[in-house]
Amino acid sequence: MSARDELRKYVRLLADWWTSPKTTDERVERLYASVRTEVLSEVKTAIEDPEQRRAAGRGAGLGWEDARDVVSRMIRETGGGAA
């Protein structure tokens, strides 16, 4: 089950009986988009961080493999399992 499906499941459990499933699903999608934007912003900030570039031995920016390592570390730190 995806994170979006899990979120939808719990939001439906908490929804008022008079709230339509369509409205609930729209709320889930807005929340999911908001969380996704926040996470991607954090990833962008981490990849652009001068400290990350120095640690990778790069002056101008991170290469793909370096950026992948930064994202993998972030996933591990959140308890997201192996990346």
BALUMVO-165921 format. One record per residue (C-alpha): residue number from 1; residue in one letter; x, y, z. Coordinates in steps of 0.001 Angstrom, whole numbers, plus 524288, in hexadecimal, padded with zeros to 5 digits. Layout:
BALUMVO-165921
NODE seq type  east north    up
NODE NUM    A     X     Y     Z
...
//
This chain:
BALUMVO-165921
NODE seq type  east north    up
NODE   1    M 80000 80000 80000
NODE   2    S 80590 80D3E 7FC35
NODE   3    A 806F9 818AC 80583
NODE   4    R 7FC0F 81F80 7FE17
NODE   5    D 7F30E 813BD 8000B
NODE   6    E 7F654 8131D 80E87
NODE   7    L 7F39E 82198 80FF3
NODE   8    R 7E6A0 8203D 808D6
NODE   9    K 7E2D6 814C3 81190
NODE  10    Y 7E51F 81C53 81E26
NODE  11    V 7DF16 828E5 8195F
NODE  12    R 7D2D6 82160 815AF
NODE  13    L 7D28B 81B57 82344
NODE  14    L 7D32D 828E1 8294B
NODE  15    A 7C9CD 82F6D 81FD0
NODE  16    D 7BC7D 833D6 82448
NODE  17    W 7B156 82B4D 81FB0
NODE  18    W 7ABC1 8369A 817C2
NODE  19    T 7B867 83916 81042
NODE  20    S 7B7DE 832D9 802E8
NODE  21    P 7C28D 8294F 7FECE
NODE  22    K 7C5A8 8326D 7F371
NODE  23    T 7C831 83DBF 7FCC2
NODE  24    T 7D052 834F8 80571
NODE  25    D 7D862 8305E 7F9D5
NODE  26    E 7DA80 83E72 7F57E
NODE  27    R 7DF68 841D7 8031A
NODE  28    V 7E895 83631 802D7
NODE  29    E 7EE19 83A5B 7F5B9
NODE  30    R 7F053 8484D 7FA95
NODE  31    L 7F718 84352 806D0
NODE  32    Y 7FF32 8398A 7FF23
NODE  33    A 8036D 8442B 7F590
NODE  34    S 806E6 84D2A 800C8
NODE  35    V 80F32 842D4 80787
NODE  36    R 815B7 83F29 7FAA9
NODE  37    T 8191D 84D6C 7F807
NODE  38    E 81ECB 84EDA 805A6
NODE  39    V 826FC 84283 8045B
NODE  40    L 82C15 84627 7F6ED
NODE  41    S 82F91 85394 7FC07
NODE  42    E 83769 84D56 806FB
NODE  43    V 83E66 84493 7FD2B
NODE  44    K 84182 85039 7F475
NODE  45    T 846EF 857B6 8000F
NODE  46    A 84F40 84C1B 8044E
NODE  47    I 854BE 84A26 7F6A8
NODE  48    E 857CD 85894 7F502
NODE  49    D 85E05 8598A 80283
NODE  50    P 86C2B 85E0F 80135
NODE  51    E 86FDB 854AC 80C25
NODE  52    Q 86AB7 84945 80409
NODE  53    R 872AE 84DE1 7F855
NODE  54    R 87EFF 84EFA 80083
NODE  55    A 87CD7 84178 8065B
NODE  56    A 87BCC 83BFC 7F899
NODE  57    G 88811 8433D 7F471
NODE  58    R 880A6 84BBD 7EACB
NODE  59    G 88132 85A57 7E925
NODE  60    A 87661 85D36 7DF73
NODE  61    G 86C40 85330 7E316
NODE  62    L 8694A 8450D 7E5B9
NODE  63    G 869B0 83AC0 7DB50
NODE  64    W 85E95 83120 7D9A6
NODE  65    E 864CB 826B5 7E239
NODE  66    D 867E1 8308C 7ECE0
NODE  67    A 859F2 835C7 7EC8E
NODE  68    R 854B8 827E4 7ED05
NODE  69    D 85CF9 8256B 7F924
NODE  70    V 85792 831A7 7FFB4
NODE  71    V 84991 82D68 7FCDB
NODE  72    S 84C5F 81F7F 80166
NODE  73    R 851F1 824B3 80E2F
NODE  74    M 845E2 82D40 8101B
NODE  75    I 83D02 82180 80E03
NODE  76    R 8449B 8195D 817D1
NODE  77    E 8440D 82460 821CF
NODE  78    T 83533 824B7 820EF
NODE  79    G 83420 81618 82333
NODE  80    G 8303F 813C2 8151D
NODE  81    G 83864 8077C 81403
NODE  82    A 84315 80493 80A5F
NODE  83    A 8445F 80D9E 7FEDC
//
